[in-house]
Amino acid sequence: MRYGYFAFDHRKTSVNDVDFAQIGFVEVNHALGGHQRFAEGLRPWAIDLLRTGRHEAGLFTFLYAATDARGTPGESIAELEIAWNGAGEIPATGQDALPAR
């Protein structure tokens, strides 16, 4: 079985429609570790891809999944969504929110 990391950009195509454009893929050598190791490596890979690719602000989905010879994702093992502001991740928890006055 083959496995890889996949990256998708959510692109708004009309008022009510969103397209998922694949922006990255890398096959991982499963002999170097199990699912736990590669699932834990998904976020660092995703952040690195967004930073080095100089992606604009948006919502991105990342998968660690089984893949076929063509690099098509199959069964997902780990999934991650990141809101990106063009320079860094936007926290989902509100931890960087301004304090109440």
N, C-alpha and C positions, 0 to 999 in steps of 0.2 A: 504494500500500500504506500502511496505517495502523499505527502502533506505539504502545505505551504501557508504563507501569510498573504492575505488579499486586502486591498484597500479600495474603497469606493467613495466617490464624491457625490453628495446629494445635489442635483442640479434642477432648479425649478424651470420647467418647460412651458408652463402656463399657470393661470391662477390656481387651479386645483391639481396640477400634475407635477410630479417629481420624477426625474430620471436618475438612475444610479450608474454613473460612469466609472469604470474600473481605472484607477490611477496608479496602481502598483501591484506587483506580485513577486514573491520570491519563494522558491521551493526550499524547504528545510531538510537537512539530513537527519532523519529520524533515528539513525544509529547513534547519534551523539547525545540523545536524551529522549525521555518519554514525553507524553502529552502534557504533564504538569510543567516541565521545564519550558516547553514552547508556548504554552498558554501564558505563563508568567512573562515571557519575552515579547508578547504581543504589544503591550503599551509602549515599551521603549522603542520598538521597531516603528510603531505608528508615529510617535512624536518625531523621531529622526527623519522619517519620510516626509512629514509635513514641513519640518524646518529646512531640510536640504532642498526640497522641491519648491520652496518659496510659494506655498499655496496661499491663496487669498482666504479671507474669512468665509466660513461655511460650516456645514455639518458633514462629518465623515464617518463611515462605518468600516471597521476592520474585522477580519475573520482569521482564525487559525482553523483550517479545514482540510479534509481529504481533497485530493485533486487528481485529475486524470492527466494523460500525456499532453493534452492541449492547454493545461493550466486553467481548467474550468473548475470552480469550487464545487465540492460535493457536500457530504455531511459536515456540518459545522461543529467544532469542538469547543471553541471559545469565540465570543463576539464582544465588540467594544464600539461604543459611539463616542466621538470627540467633537465638541463644539470648538472651533478654532477661530481666533480673532485676526489671523494673518501673521502673528508673531509668537503666539503661545496659546495654550489651552485655556478655555473659559471654564472655571470651576462649576460643576453641576450642583454642588452643595451650598453655594452662596458663602463659602468661607472667606472670600475676599470682599464681601459686601462692606459698604461703609457702615460705621457704627451708628446706632440710633441716637438722636439728639434729644 
